[in-house]
């Protein structure tokens, strides 16, 4: 399983308590283009606590996209706009996928 950012120092009980309060696991999007090659990728997984703003973590991926995402023809601008949209709306919520994998790993 991938490393989950922002869980350092939290116990399993604390994470579960945060999830009950509305915390989530998210991935942010970024785009990198080099003339005819455009790649849209996802960040590491971030644990966003219930009282936290995801912007605290998403801004660096949006900044990367701003400087490196637009230059690919024809998909650079399209993928960049998609990345900005996903990041500014809180990232892609993958909480259910993470919990499913954790449960599957615990059952083995």
LINSULBEL-V51261 format. One record per residue. N is the residue number from 1. RES is the residue in one small letter. PSI is psi in degrees with one decimal (none if undefined). Layout:
BEGIN
N | RES | PSI
N | RES | PSI
END
This chain:
BEGIN
1 | x | 147.5
2 | x | 157.5
3 | x | 137.2
4 | x | 117.8
5 | x | 150.5
6 | x | 22.1
7 | x | 3.7
8 | x | 131.3
9 | x | 0.5
10 | x | 136.2
11 | x | 167.6
12 | x | -39.7
13 | x | -40.2
14 | x | -40.2
15 | x | -45.6
16 | x | -38.5
17 | x | -43.0
18 | x | -40.7
19 | x | -39.5
20 | x | -30.9
21 | x | -8.8
22 | x | 7.1
23 | x | 163.5
24 | x | 161.7
25 | x | 128.7
26 | x | 159.7
27 | x | 136.6
28 | x | 154.2
29 | x | 145.5
30 | x | 155.5
31 | x | 136.2
32 | x | 131.3
33 | x | 145.2
34 | x | 91.7
35 | x | -80.0
36 | x | -0.4
37 | x | 124.6
38 | x | 128.3
39 | x | 128.7
40 | x | 123.3
41 | x | 168.7
42 | x | 150.6
43 | x | -177.2
44 | x | 169.4
45 | x | 133.4
46 | x | 138.9
47 | x | 113.7
48 | x | 113.3
49 | x | 161.0
50 | x | -28.3
51 | x | 15.9
52 | x | 151.8
53 | x | 136.7
54 | x | -19.0
55 | x | -30.4
56 | x | -28.9
57 | x | -27.5
58 | x | -22.3
59 | x | -36.7
60 | x | -31.6
61 | x | -34.2
62 | x | -39.2
63 | x | -42.1
64 | x | -44.7
65 | x | -40.6
66 | x | -42.1
67 | x | -30.6
68 | x | -5.4
69 | x | -28.4
70 | x | -19.1
71 | x | -12.7
72 | x | 138.9
73 | x | 128.3
74 | x | -7.2
75 | x | -12.0
76 | x | -55.1
77 | x | -38.3
78 | x | -52.0
79 | x | -35.3
80 | x | -45.2
81 | x | -38.4
82 | x | -43.6
83 | x | -46.2
84 | x | -46.3
85 | x | -48.9
86 | x | -42.9
87 | x | -41.6
88 | x | -13.2
89 | x | 16.1
90 | x | 1.8
91 | x | 173.8
92 | x | 119.2
93 | x | 115.2
94 | x | 27.4
95 | x | -47.9
96 | x | -39.3
97 | x | -42.5
98 | x | -46.2
99 | x | -37.3
100 | x | -44.0
101 | x | -39.2
102 | x | -43.9
103 | x | -41.9
104 | x | -40.5
105 | x | -34.9
106 | x | -28.0
107 | x | -13.2
108 | x | none
END
